[in-house]
Amino acid sequence: MLQPQPDHLQLHALIKGRVQGVGFRYFVLQNAMQLGLTGWVRNTWDDKVEVCVEGSRRDLEKLAGLLRTGPGSAHVTAVKANWQPASGCFSSFKVLSDS
């Protein structure tokens, strides 16, 4: 396990709406990588997208704002976000298989 930076947090989010089949996971992947964040994104069995990501509060807040809109073909109706201290268990950002 990596030692998390002292100012890093973890954001766990569930995104509802038309978010599957519209490139949402790859939208998150691209933006998370550009922001230097670590973690993962995946589709859930109940038509949501789930994100678990770590980094600085500033960068996580940027990503959280992007989650509220998603790519142009998405229609986000709700984002449930949970903030907690970073775990340091991620070394990169990736798309996981569906849950």
Phi and psi restraints in degrees (range 20) as a CNS / XPLOR table:
assign (resid 1 and name C) (resid 2 and name N)
       (resid 2 and name CA) (resid 2 and name C) 1.0 -78.5 20.0 2
assign (resid 2 and name N) (resid 2 and name CA)
       (resid 2 and name C) (resid 3 and name N) 1.0 149.9 20.0 2
assign (resid 2 and name C) (resid 3 and name N)
       (resid 3 and name CA) (resid 3 and name C) 1.0 -81.3 20.0 2
assign (resid 3 and name N) (resid 3 and name CA)
       (resid 3 and name C) (resid 4 and name N) 1.0 119.5 20.0 2
assign (resid 3 and name C) (resid 4 and name N)
       (resid 4 and name CA) (resid 4 and name C) 1.0 -67.5 20.0 2
assign (resid 4 and name N) (resid 4 and name CA)
       (resid 4 and name C) (resid 5 and name N) 1.0 150.0 20.0 2
assign (resid 4 and name C) (resid 5 and name N)
       (resid 5 and name CA) (resid 5 and name C) 1.0 -64.6 20.0 2
assign (resid 5 and name N) (resid 5 and name CA)
       (resid 5 and name C) (resid 6 and name N) 1.0 146.8 20.0 2
assign (resid 5 and name C) (resid 6 and name N)
       (resid 6 and name CA) (resid 6 and name C) 1.0 -60.1 20.0 2
assign (resid 6 and name N) (resid 6 and name CA)
       (resid 6 and name C) (resid 7 and name N) 1.0 -29.5 20.0 2
assign (resid 6 and name C) (resid 7 and name N)
       (resid 7 and name CA) (resid 7 and name C) 1.0 -96.9 20.0 2
assign (resid 7 and name N) (resid 7 and name CA)
       (resid 7 and name C) (resid 8 and name N) 1.0 8.2 20.0 2
assign (resid 7 and name C) (resid 8 and name N)
       (resid 8 and name CA) (resid 8 and name C) 1.0 -88.9 20.0 2
assign (resid 8 and name N) (resid 8 and name CA)
       (resid 8 and name C) (resid 9 and name N) 1.0 148.3 20.0 2
assign (resid 8 and name C) (resid 9 and name N)
       (resid 9 and name CA) (resid 9 and name C) 1.0 -127.1 20.0 2
assign (resid 9 and name N) (resid 9 and name CA)
       (resid 9 and name C) (resid 10 and name N) 1.0 170.3 20.0 2
assign (resid 9 and name C) (resid 10 and name N)
       (resid 10 and name CA) (resid 10 and name C) 1.0 -117.5 20.0 2
assign (resid 10 and name N) (resid 10 and name CA)
       (resid 10 and name C) (resid 11 and name N) 1.0 134.8 20.0 2
assign (resid 10 and name C) (resid 11 and name N)
       (resid 11 and name CA) (resid 11 and name C) 1.0 -114.7 20.0 2
assign (resid 11 and name N) (resid 11 and name CA)
       (resid 11 and name C) (resid 12 and name N) 1.0 123.2 20.0 2
assign (resid 11 and name C) (resid 12 and name N)
       (resid 12 and name CA) (resid 12 and name C) 1.0 -113.4 20.0 2
assign (resid 12 and name N) (resid 12 and name CA)
       (resid 12 and name C) (resid 13 and name N) 1.0 122.9 20.0 2
assign (resid 12 and name C) (resid 13 and name N)
       (resid 13 and name CA) (resid 13 and name C) 1.0 -134.2 20.0 2
assign (resid 13 and name N) (resid 13 and name CA)
       (resid 13 and name C) (resid 14 and name N) 1.0 144.1 20.0 2
assign (resid 13 and name C) (resid 14 and name N)
       (resid 14 and name CA) (resid 14 and name C) 1.0 -115.8 20.0 2
assign (resid 14 and name N) (resid 14 and name CA)
       (resid 14 and name C) (resid 15 and name N) 1.0 125.9 20.0 2
assign (resid 14 and name C) (resid 15 and name N)
       (resid 15 and name CA) (resid 15 and name C) 1.0 -111.6 20.0 2
assign (resid 15 and name N) (resid 15 and name CA)
       (resid 15 and name C) (resid 16 and name N) 1.0 126.5 20.0 2
assign (resid 15 and name C) (resid 16 and name N)
       (resid 16 and name CA) (resid 16 and name C) 1.0 -109.5 20.0 2
assign (resid 16 and name N) (resid 16 and name CA)
       (resid 16 and name C) (resid 17 and name N) 1.0 157.1 20.0 2
assign (resid 16 and name C) (resid 17 and name N)
       (resid 17 and name CA) (resid 17 and name C) 1.0 126.0 20.0 2
assign (resid 17 and name N) (resid 17 and name CA)
       (resid 17 and name C) (resid 18 and name N) 1.0 -154.5 20.0 2
assign (resid 17 and name C) (resid 18 and name N)
       (resid 18 and name CA) (resid 18 and name C) 1.0 -87.4 20.0 2
assign (resid 18 and name N) (resid 18 and name CA)
       (resid 18 and name C) (resid 19 and name N) 1.0 86.0 20.0 2
assign (resid 18 and name C) (resid 19 and name N)
       (resid 19 and name CA) (resid 19 and name C) 1.0 -124.0 20.0 2
assign (resid 19 and name N) (resid 19 and name CA)
       (resid 19 and name C) (resid 20 and name N) 1.0 -3.4 20.0 2
assign (resid 19 and name C) (resid 20 and name N)
       (resid 20 and name CA) (resid 20 and name C) 1.0 -109.8 20.0 2
assign (resid 20 and name N) (resid 20 and name CA)
       (resid 20 and name C) (resid 21 and name N) 1.0 142.6 20.0 2
assign (resid 20 and name C) (resid 21 and name N)
       (resid 21 and name CA) (resid 21 and name C) 1.0 78.2 20.0 2
assign (resid 21 and name N) (resid 21 and name CA)
       (resid 21 and name C) (resid 22 and name N) 1.0 14.9 20.0 2
assign (resid 21 and name C) (resid 22 and name N)
       (resid 22 and name CA) (resid 22 and name C) 1.0 -126.4 20.0 2
assign (resid 22 and name N) (resid 22 and name CA)
       (resid 22 and name C) (resid 23 and name N) 1.0 11.4 20.0 2
assign (resid 22 and name C) (resid 23 and name N)
       (resid 23 and name CA) (resid 23 and name C) 1.0 81.8 20.0 2
assign (resid 23 and name N) (resid 23 and name CA)
       (resid 23 and name C) (resid 24 and name N) 1.0 18.8 20.0 2
assign (resid 23 and name C) (resid 24 and name N)
       (resid 24 and name CA) (resid 24 and name C) 1.0 -64.3 20.0 2
assign (resid 24 and name N) (resid 24 and name CA)
       (resid 24 and name C) (resid 25 and name N) 1.0 -44.8 20.0 2
assign (resid 24 and name C) (resid 25 and name N)
       (resid 25 and name CA) (resid 25 and name C) 1.0 -61.0 20.0 2
assign (resid 25 and name N) (resid 25 and name CA)
       (resid 25 and name C) (resid 26 and name N) 1.0 -39.8 20.0 2
assign (resid 25 and name C) (resid 26 and name N)
       (resid 26 and name CA) (resid 26 and name C) 1.0 -75.8 20.0 2
assign (resid 26 and name N) (resid 26 and name CA)
       (resid 26 and name C) (resid 27 and name N) 1.0 -27.8 20.0 2
assign (resid 26 and name C) (resid 27 and name N)
       (resid 27 and name CA) (resid 27 and name C) 1.0 -61.9 20.0 2
assign (resid 27 and name N) (resid 27 and name CA)
       (resid 27 and name C) (resid 28 and name N) 1.0 -45.8 20.0 2
assign (resid 27 and name C) (resid 28 and name N)
       (resid 28 and name CA) (resid 28 and name C) 1.0 -65.4 20.0 2
assign (resid 28 and name N) (resid 28 and name CA)
       (resid 28 and name C) (resid 29 and name N) 1.0 -45.3 20.0 2
assign (resid 28 and name C) (resid 29 and name N)
       (resid 29 and name CA) (resid 29 and name C) 1.0 -55.7 20.0 2
assign (resid 29 and name N) (resid 29 and name CA)
       (resid 29 and name C) (resid 30 and name N) 1.0 -50.7 20.0 2
assign (resid 29 and name C) (resid 30 and name N)
       (resid 30 and name CA) (resid 30 and name C) 1.0 -60.3 20.0 2
assign (resid 30 and name N) (resid 30 and name CA)
       (resid 30 and name C) (resid 31 and name N) 1.0 -47.4 20.0 2
assign (resid 30 and name C) (resid 31 and name N)
       (resid 31 and name CA) (resid 31 and name C) 1.0 -69.2 20.0 2
assign (resid 31 and name N) (resid 31 and name CA)
       (resid 31 and name C) (resid 32 and name N) 1.0 -39.7 20.0 2
assign (resid 31 and name C) (resid 32 and name N)
       (resid 32 and name CA) (resid 32 and name C) 1.0 -63.8 20.0 2
assign (resid 32 and name N) (resid 32 and name CA)
       (resid 32 and name C) (resid 33 and name N) 1.0 -41.3 20.0 2
assign (resid 32 and name C) (resid 33 and name N)
       (resid 33 and name CA) (resid 33 and name C) 1.0 -66.9 20.0 2
assign (resid 33 and name N) (resid 33 and name CA)
       (resid 33 and name C) (resid 34 and name N) 1.0 -39.6 20.0 2
assign (resid 33 and name C) (resid 34 and name N)
       (resid 34 and name CA) (resid 34 and name C) 1.0 -63.3 20.0 2
assign (resid 34 and name N) (resid 34 and name CA)
       (resid 34 and name C) (resid 35 and name N) 1.0 -33.0 20.0 2
assign (resid 34 and name C) (resid 35 and name N)
       (resid 35 and name CA) (resid 35 and name C) 1.0 -85.9 20.0 2
assign (resid 35 and name N) (resid 35 and name CA)
       (resid 35 and name C) (resid 36 and name N) 1.0 -4.5 20.0 2
assign (resid 35 and name C) (resid 36 and name N)
       (resid 36 and name CA) (resid 36 and name C) 1.0 74.5 20.0 2
assign (resid 36 and name N) (resid 36 and name CA)
       (resid 36 and name C) (resid 37 and name N) 1.0 28.5 20.0 2
assign (resid 36 and name C) (resid 37 and name N)
       (resid 37 and name CA) (resid 37 and name C) 1.0 -90.3 20.0 2
assign (resid 37 and name N) (resid 37 and name CA)
       (resid 37 and name C) (resid 38 and name N) 1.0 159.0 20.0 2
assign (resid 37 and name C) (resid 38 and name N)
       (resid 38 and name CA) (resid 38 and name C) 1.0 -120.8 20.0 2
assign (resid 38 and name N) (resid 38 and name CA)
       (resid 38 and name C) (resid 39 and name N) 1.0 156.5 20.0 2
assign (resid 38 and name C) (resid 39 and name N)
       (resid 39 and name CA) (resid 39 and name C) 1.0 139.3 20.0 2
assign (resid 39 and name N) (resid 39 and name CA)
       (resid 39 and name C) (resid 40 and name N) 1.0 -145.1 20.0 2
assign (resid 39 and name C) (resid 40 and name N)
       (resid 40 and name CA) (resid 40 and name C) 1.0 -155.5 20.0 2
assign (resid 40 and name N) (resid 40 and name CA)
       (resid 40 and name C) (resid 41 and name N) 1.0 165.7 20.0 2
assign (resid 40 and name C) (resid 41 and name N)
       (resid 41 and name CA) (resid 41 and name C) 1.0 -140.4 20.0 2
assign (resid 41 and name N) (resid 41 and name CA)
       (resid 41 and name C) (resid 42 and name N) 1.0 145.6 20.0 2
assign (resid 41 and name C) (resid 42 and name N)
       (resid 42 and name CA) (resid 42 and name C) 1.0 -157.6 20.0 2
assign (resid 42 and name N) (resid 42 and name CA)
       (resid 42 and name C) (resid 43 and name N) 1.0 158.8 20.0 2
assign (resid 42 and name C) (resid 43 and name N)
       (resid 43 and name CA) (resid 43 and name C) 1.0 -79.3 20.0 2
assign (resid 43 and name N) (resid 43 and name CA)
       (resid 43 and name C) (resid 44 and name N) 1.0 149.2 20.0 2
assign (resid 43 and name C) (resid 44 and name N)
       (resid 44 and name CA) (resid 44 and name C) 1.0 -105.8 20.0 2
assign (resid 44 and name N) (resid 44 and name CA)
       (resid 44 and name C) (resid 45 and name N) 1.0 165.1 20.0 2
assign (resid 44 and name C) (resid 45 and name N)
       (resid 45 and name CA) (resid 45 and name C) 1.0 -65.7 20.0 2
assign (resid 45 and name N) (resid 45 and name CA)
       (resid 45 and name C) (resid 46 and name N) 1.0 -21.6 20.0 2
assign (resid 45 and name C) (resid 46 and name N)
       (resid 46 and name CA) (resid 46 and name C) 1.0 -104.6 20.0 2
assign (resid 46 and name N) (resid 46 and name CA)
       (resid 46 and name C) (resid 47 and name N) 1.0 32.2 20.0 2
assign (resid 46 and name C) (resid 47 and name N)
       (resid 47 and name CA) (resid 47 and name C) 1.0 69.5 20.0 2
assign (resid 47 and name N) (resid 47 and name CA)
       (resid 47 and name C) (resid 48 and name N) 1.0 24.5 20.0 2
assign (resid 47 and name C) (resid 48 and name N)
       (resid 48 and name CA) (resid 48 and name C) 1.0 -107.9 20.0 2
assign (resid 48 and name N) (resid 48 and name CA)
       (resid 48 and name C) (resid 49 and name N) 1.0 171.1 20.0 2
assign (resid 48 and name C) (resid 49 and name N)
       (resid 49 and name CA) (resid 49 and name C) 1.0 -114.7 20.0 2
assign (resid 49 and name N) (resid 49 and name CA)
       (resid 49 and name C) (resid 50 and name N) 1.0 134.8 20.0 2
assign (resid 49 and name C) (resid 50 and name N)
       (resid 50 and name CA) (resid 50 and name C) 1.0 -113.9 20.0 2
assign (resid 50 and name N) (resid 50 and name CA)
       (resid 50 and name C) (resid 51 and name N) 1.0 135.5 20.0 2
assign (resid 50 and name C) (resid 51 and name N)
       (resid 51 and name CA) (resid 51 and name C) 1.0 -129.5 20.0 2
assign (resid 51 and name N) (resid 51 and name CA)
       (resid 51 and name C) (resid 52 and name N) 1.0 133.8 20.0 2
assign (resid 51 and name C) (resid 52 and name N)
       (resid 52 and name CA) (resid 52 and name C) 1.0 -129.6 20.0 2
assign (resid 52 and name N) (resid 52 and name CA)
       (resid 52 and name C) (resid 53 and name N) 1.0 116.0 20.0 2
assign (resid 52 and name C) (resid 53 and name N)
       (resid 53 and name CA) (resid 53 and name C) 1.0 -142.4 20.0 2
assign (resid 53 and name N) (resid 53 and name CA)
       (resid 53 and name C) (resid 54 and name N) 1.0 146.2 20.0 2
assign (resid 53 and name C) (resid 54 and name N)
       (resid 54 and name CA) (resid 54 and name C) 1.0 -128.2 20.0 2
assign (resid 54 and name N) (resid 54 and name CA)
       (resid 54 and name C) (resid 55 and name N) 1.0 147.5 20.0 2
assign (resid 54 and name C) (resid 55 and name N)
       (resid 55 and name CA) (resid 55 and name C) 1.0 165.8 20.0 2
assign (resid 55 and name N) (resid 55 and name CA)
       (resid 55 and name C) (resid 56 and name N) 1.0 -164.2 20.0 2
assign (resid 55 and name C) (resid 56 and name N)
       (resid 56 and name CA) (resid 56 and name C) 1.0 -71.2 20.0 2
assign (resid 56 and name N) (resid 56 and name CA)
       (resid 56 and name C) (resid 57 and name N) 1.0 152.8 20.0 2
assign (resid 56 and name C) (resid 57 and name N)
       (resid 57 and name CA) (resid 57 and name C) 1.0 -56.4 20.0 2
assign (resid 57 and name N) (resid 57 and name CA)
       (resid 57 and name C) (resid 58 and name N) 1.0 -43.4 20.0 2
assign (resid 57 and name C) (resid 58 and name N)
       (resid 58 and name CA) (resid 58 and name C) 1.0 -58.4 20.0 2
assign (resid 58 and name N) (resid 58 and name CA)
       (resid 58 and name C) (resid 59 and name N) 1.0 -47.5 20.0 2
assign (resid 58 and name C) (resid 59 and name N)
       (resid 59 and name CA) (resid 59 and name C) 1.0 -70.4 20.0 2
assign (resid 59 and name N) (resid 59 and name CA)
       (resid 59 and name C) (resid 60 and name N) 1.0 -36.7 20.0 2
assign (resid 59 and name C) (resid 60 and name N)
       (resid 60 and name CA) (resid 60 and name C) 1.0 -65.5 20.0 2
assign (resid 60 and name N) (resid 60 and name CA)
       (resid 60 and name C) (resid 61 and name N) 1.0 -38.6 20.0 2
assign (resid 60 and name C) (resid 61 and name N)
       (resid 61 and name CA) (resid 61 and name C) 1.0 -66.2 20.0 2
assign (resid 61 and name N) (resid 61 and name CA)
       (resid 61 and name C) (resid 62 and name N) 1.0 -35.3 20.0 2
assign (resid 61 and name C) (resid 62 and name N)
       (resid 62 and name CA) (resid 62 and name C) 1.0 -61.9 20.0 2
assign (resid 62 and name N) (resid 62 and name CA)
       (resid 62 and name C) (resid 63 and name N) 1.0 -47.1 20.0 2
assign (resid 62 and name C) (resid 63 and name N)
       (resid 63 and name CA) (resid 63 and name C) 1.0 -64.1 20.0 2
assign (resid 63 and name N) (resid 63 and name CA)
       (resid 63 and name C) (resid 64 and name N) 1.0 -41.5 20.0 2
assign (resid 63 and name C) (resid 64 and name N)
       (resid 64 and name CA) (resid 64 and name C) 1.0 -58.1 20.0 2
assign (resid 64 and name N) (resid 64 and name CA)
       (resid 64 and name C) (resid 65 and name N) 1.0 -40.0 20.0 2
assign (resid 64 and name C) (resid 65 and name N)
       (resid 65 and name CA) (resid 65 and name C) 1.0 -63.1 20.0 2
assign (resid 65 and name N) (resid 65 and name CA)
       (resid 65 and name C) (resid 66 and name N) 1.0 -39.9 20.0 2
assign (resid 65 and name C) (resid 66 and name N)
       (resid 66 and name CA) (resid 66 and name C) 1.0 -67.7 20.0 2
assign (resid 66 and name N) (resid 66 and name CA)
       (resid 66 and name C) (resid 67 and name N) 1.0 -32.8 20.0 2
assign (resid 66 and name C) (resid 67 and name N)
       (resid 67 and name CA) (resid 67 and name C) 1.0 -63.7 20.0 2
assign (resid 67 and name N) (resid 67 and name CA)
       (resid 67 and name C) (resid 68 and name N) 1.0 -28.0 20.0 2
assign (resid 67 and name C) (resid 68 and name N)
       (resid 68 and name CA) (resid 68 and name C) 1.0 -73.4 20.0 2
assign (resid 68 and name N) (resid 68 and name CA)
       (resid 68 and name C) (resid 69 and name N) 1.0 -16.3 20.0 2
assign (resid 68 and name C) (resid 69 and name N)
       (resid 69 and name CA) (resid 69 and name C) 1.0 -114.4 20.0 2
assign (resid 69 and name N) (resid 69 and name CA)
       (resid 69 and name C) (resid 70 and name N) 1.0 -43.1 20.0 2
assign (resid 69 and name C) (resid 70 and name N)
       (resid 70 and name CA) (resid 70 and name C) 1.0 70.1 20.0 2
assign (resid 70 and name N) (resid 70 and name CA)
       (resid 70 and name C) (resid 71 and name N) 1.0 -171.4 20.0 2
assign (resid 70 and name C) (resid 71 and name N)
       (resid 71 and name CA) (resid 71 and name C) 1.0 -69.8 20.0 2
assign (resid 71 and name N) (resid 71 and name CA)
       (resid 71 and name C) (resid 72 and name N) 1.0 166.3 20.0 2
assign (resid 71 and name C) (resid 72 and name N)
       (resid 72 and name CA) (resid 72 and name C) 1.0 -56.2 20.0 2
assign (resid 72 and name N) (resid 72 and name CA)
       (resid 72 and name C) (resid 73 and name N) 1.0 -31.2 20.0 2
assign (resid 72 and name C) (resid 73 and name N)
       (resid 73 and name CA) (resid 73 and name C) 1.0 -85.6 20.0 2
assign (resid 73 and name N) (resid 73 and name CA)
       (resid 73 and name C) (resid 74 and name N) 1.0 -4.3 20.0 2
assign (resid 73 and name C) (resid 74 and name N)
       (resid 74 and name CA) (resid 74 and name C) 1.0 -89.3 20.0 2
assign (resid 74 and name N) (resid 74 and name CA)
       (resid 74 and name C) (resid 75 and name N) 1.0 160.7 20.0 2
assign (resid 74 and name C) (resid 75 and name N)
       (resid 75 and name CA) (resid 75 and name C) 1.0 -137.8 20.0 2
assign (resid 75 and name N) (resid 75 and name CA)
       (resid 75 and name C) (resid 76 and name N) 1.0 99.6 20.0 2
assign (resid 75 and name C) (resid 76 and name N)
       (resid 76 and name CA) (resid 76 and name C) 1.0 -84.3 20.0 2
assign (resid 76 and name N) (resid 76 and name CA)
       (resid 76 and name C) (resid 77 and name N) 1.0 128.1 20.0 2
assign (resid 76 and name C) (resid 77 and name N)
       (resid 77 and name CA) (resid 77 and name C) 1.0 -105.4 20.0 2
assign (resid 77 and name N) (resid 77 and name CA)
       (resid 77 and name C) (resid 78 and name N) 1.0 -22.6 20.0 2
assign (resid 77 and name C) (resid 78 and name N)
       (resid 78 and name CA) (resid 78 and name C) 1.0 -162.6 20.0 2
assign (resid 78 and name N) (resid 78 and name CA)
       (resid 78 and name C) (resid 79 and name N) 1.0 146.8 20.0 2
assign (resid 78 and name C) (resid 79 and name N)
       (resid 79 and name CA) (resid 79 and name C) 1.0 -129.7 20.0 2
assign (resid 79 and name N) (resid 79 and name CA)
       (resid 79 and name C) (resid 80 and name N) 1.0 118.9 20.0 2
assign (resid 79 and name C) (resid 80 and name N)
       (resid 80 and name CA) (resid 80 and name C) 1.0 -101.4 20.0 2
assign (resid 80 and name N) (resid 80 and name CA)
       (resid 80 and name C) (resid 81 and name N) 1.0 114.8 20.0 2
assign (resid 80 and name C) (resid 81 and name N)
       (resid 81 and name CA) (resid 81 and name C) 1.0 -114.6 20.0 2
assign (resid 81 and name N) (resid 81 and name CA)
       (resid 81 and name C) (resid 82 and name N) 1.0 140.4 20.0 2
assign (resid 81 and name C) (resid 82 and name N)
       (resid 82 and name CA) (resid 82 and name C) 1.0 -128.3 20.0 2
assign (resid 82 and name N) (resid 82 and name CA)
       (resid 82 and name C) (resid 83 and name N) 1.0 123.2 20.0 2
assign (resid 82 and name C) (resid 83 and name N)
       (resid 83 and name CA) (resid 83 and name C) 1.0 -104.5 20.0 2
assign (resid 83 and name N) (resid 83 and name CA)
       (resid 83 and name C) (resid 84 and name N) 1.0 140.6 20.0 2
assign (resid 83 and name C) (resid 84 and name N)
       (resid 84 and name CA) (resid 84 and name C) 1.0 -156.2 20.0 2
assign (resid 84 and name N) (resid 84 and name CA)
       (resid 84 and name C) (resid 85 and name N) 1.0 171.4 20.0 2
assign (resid 84 and name C) (resid 85 and name N)
       (resid 85 and name CA) (resid 85 and name C) 1.0 -61.8 20.0 2
assign (resid 85 and name N) (resid 85 and name CA)
       (resid 85 and name C) (resid 86 and name N) 1.0 148.7 20.0 2
assign (resid 85 and name C) (resid 86 and name N)
       (resid 86 and name CA) (resid 86 and name C) 1.0 -66.1 20.0 2
assign (resid 86 and name N) (resid 86 and name CA)
       (resid 86 and name C) (resid 87 and name N) 1.0 145.4 20.0 2
assign (resid 86 and name C) (resid 87 and name N)
       (resid 87 and name CA) (resid 87 and name C) 1.0 -91.3 20.0 2
assign (resid 87 and name N) (resid 87 and name CA)
       (resid 87 and name C) (resid 88 and name N) 1.0 -26.1 20.0 2
assign (resid 87 and name C) (resid 88 and name N)
       (resid 88 and name CA) (resid 88 and name C) 1.0 76.3 20.0 2
assign (resid 88 and name N) (resid 88 and name CA)
       (resid 88 and name C) (resid 89 and name N) 1.0 14.3 20.0 2
assign (resid 88 and name C) (resid 89 and name N)
       (resid 89 and name CA) (resid 89 and name C) 1.0 -92.7 20.0 2
assign (resid 89 and name N) (resid 89 and name CA)
       (resid 89 and name C) (resid 90 and name N) 1.0 3.3 20.0 2
assign (resid 89 and name C) (resid 90 and name N)
       (resid 90 and name CA) (resid 90 and name C) 1.0 -111.8 20.0 2
assign (resid 90 and name N) (resid 90 and name CA)
       (resid 90 and name C) (resid 91 and name N) 1.0 139.9 20.0 2
assign (resid 90 and name C) (resid 91 and name N)
       (resid 91 and name CA) (resid 91 and name C) 1.0 -112.5 20.0 2
assign (resid 91 and name N) (resid 91 and name CA)
       (resid 91 and name C) (resid 92 and name N) 1.0 -10.7 20.0 2
assign (resid 91 and name C) (resid 92 and name N)
       (resid 92 and name CA) (resid 92 and name C) 1.0 -153.6 20.0 2
assign (resid 92 and name N) (resid 92 and name CA)
       (resid 92 and name C) (resid 93 and name N) 1.0 -176.1 20.0 2
assign (resid 92 and name C) (resid 93 and name N)
       (resid 93 and name CA) (resid 93 and name C) 1.0 -118.3 20.0 2
assign (resid 93 and name N) (resid 93 and name CA)
       (resid 93 and name C) (resid 94 and name N) 1.0 134.5 20.0 2
assign (resid 93 and name C) (resid 94 and name N)
       (resid 94 and name CA) (resid 94 and name C) 1.0 -146.4 20.0 2
assign (resid 94 and name N) (resid 94 and name CA)
       (resid 94 and name C) (resid 95 and name N) 1.0 162.6 20.0 2
assign (resid 94 and name C) (resid 95 and name N)
       (resid 95 and name CA) (resid 95 and name C) 1.0 -93.4 20.0 2
assign (resid 95 and name N) (resid 95 and name CA)
       (resid 95 and name C) (resid 96 and name N) 1.0 124.5 20.0 2
assign (resid 95 and name C) (resid 96 and name N)
       (resid 96 and name CA) (resid 96 and name C) 1.0 -95.3 20.0 2
assign (resid 96 and name N) (resid 96 and name CA)
       (resid 96 and name C) (resid 97 and name N) 1.0 161.6 20.0 2
assign (resid 96 and name C) (resid 97 and name N)
       (resid 97 and name CA) (resid 97 and name C) 1.0 -68.2 20.0 2
assign (resid 97 and name N) (resid 97 and name CA)
       (resid 97 and name C) (resid 98 and name N) 1.0 159.6 20.0 2
assign (resid 97 and name C) (resid 98 and name N)
       (resid 98 and name CA) (resid 98 and name C) 1.0 -57.2 20.0 2
assign (resid 98 and name N) (resid 98 and name CA)
       (resid 98 and name C) (resid 99 and name N) 1.0 148.0 20.0 2
